[in-house]
């Protein structure tokens, strides 16, 4: 796997795959009328954990962006700004799905 130049530990790519897998699972559960409550709750918990991880990653990227911008490295700053934007997009989509899953989970409890 090719490493991302400004992310030598390469943990962004696995996180993206994890989010894709998680969002697919959430979508399937939202559509599944007989999904067990325990599965809904576990997936909701996992989703919240991933959302927190994305928020942490965004904060790390924003701090690094500030450092790079102060150094005057425009190319790397642009790259980091794009990564912040992508992280925000993933986070927004995940939060929207989690809201729907939370409502689905609440309905399953009644």
Buried (B, 14 or more C-beta within 10 A) or exposed (E): EEEBEBBEEEEBEEBEEBBEEBBEBBEEBBEEEEBEEEBBBEBBEBBBEBBEBBBEBBEEBBEBBEEBBEEEBEEBBEBBBEBBEBBBEBBEEBBEBBEBBBEBBEEBEE
